[in-house]
Amino acid sequence: MPTKQSGGIRLAGIALLALGCGGAVAAAPVTLPAVPRNALRAPRDFAAIPDRDDRARAIFVEASRVMLHARCTNCHPAGDSPTQGEDGRMHDPPVARGPSDTGVPALECASCHQDRNLELARVPGAPKWHLAPIEMAWVGKTPGALCEQLKDRKRNGDKSLAEIAEHTAHDELVAWGWAPGHGREPAPGTQAEFAALVGAWVKEGAACPRDEVKR
């Protein structure tokens, strides 16, 4: 079960230890290394979790620390307007997603957001700046609910798991999460580390966390 730990989430897997010739077993926790709040564990840190599904679940919870960070959830809102800041406050000025998730006529995302950060104006930017479709809303999701959503092609942009892993590794708008500019807190870890976790989750069978615990 995921639990809070200073600097991040502490995850525990279950190892079964045989006790004598009678075959009795006892559960022992697998404690993962602590990491700072702005860092990510690597896939190898989960190798001690013996059950493949449990290992996949733990890896996904770690990856969800990125997806549920403000750098991602601000552009994956549950409503028709993006949010901003570390606290997810309403976008200033008020804007709407529009029919194509790129704003409304005369006030499209590209009216202010260019393909790079504008440091003097304090306006963030990256290629193809836009809101995620409403079916990809992440705000308020638990790791388990987010996992199920990512596996549902009706709610993930009709992507296979392999395509999702590729998207996390190379998409330029995803990459902005680690270079947000103007004093904004970046997502934990790096894009490469995040992509490695998503790839490992897929490789381990993509099981979803059972415990609906928010980070």
ABEGO torsion letter per residue (X at the ends): XBBBBBGEBBBBBBBBBBBEAAGBBBBBBBBBBBBBAABBBBAAAAAABABAAAAAAAAAAAAAAAAABAAAAAABBABABBBBEAAGBBBOBBBBAEAAGAEBBGBBAAAABBABBBAAAGBBBBBGBBBBBAAABABGBBAAAAAAAAABAAAAGGBBAAAAAAAAAABAAAAAAABAEGGBBBBBEBAAAAAAAAAAAAAAGGBBBABBBBX
